[in-house]
Amino acid sequence: MKKSNIIILSIAAVVSVFLLVLWFVLGFNHVDSPIDPLVTLVWWLVIVAAVLIINKVEGSRREKIRSVYVSDGQLFNSEVGLEPRNPAVPLEANVAQIVENLDYGFEKKDFPEADQFQPKLLVRTTEFKREKQDDGQQQPAGAQREKLTWKGEVVFEGNGGDPRKFETPEELRAILATA
């Protein structure tokens, strides 16, 4: 969730708690019907539901942005646009570079015309995380060990849309080697 969403929902929750406390402090609970605490409870449920919905929608939006279309010499991503493939590095490294450098902004590039780009496969990434590891062993100067978590699926064009799932970068490398 974005900071602005968290701030707005936090303010709404704090104001509702303040108004409920004020309702009891001013003694309205002795005079007024018990509808106000019920309204507050419903409001809290609305806030919780809003948080859950925002997280779900944002997660699926980010997952769509992490999709990379691959052709023979080019890659396409909706945020980055059409990029040439670097033949000096493996295909999964080209895809990883795009996925790792995403900003998850709201600007979207149009899919290229058929004469510009013919995708052969689609790499959908559900989870991508690069973590620095410190296993207590002495590393050479400037060298750092990293753990890469990369999960998703690959959909080949002529495969009828049947996805092949991967749980590790090595599994992705094996799937892309068959392409």
Buried (B, 14 or more C-beta within 10 A) or exposed (E): EEEEBEEEBEEBBEEBEEEBEEBEEEEEBEEEEEEBBEBBEEBBEEBEEBBEEBEEEBEEEBBEBBBBBBBEEBBBBBBBEBBEBEEEEBBBEBBBBBBEEBEEEEEEEEBBEEEEBEBEBBBBBBEBEEEEEEEEEEEEEEEEEEEEEBBBBBBBBEEEEEEBEBEEBEBBBEBBEEE
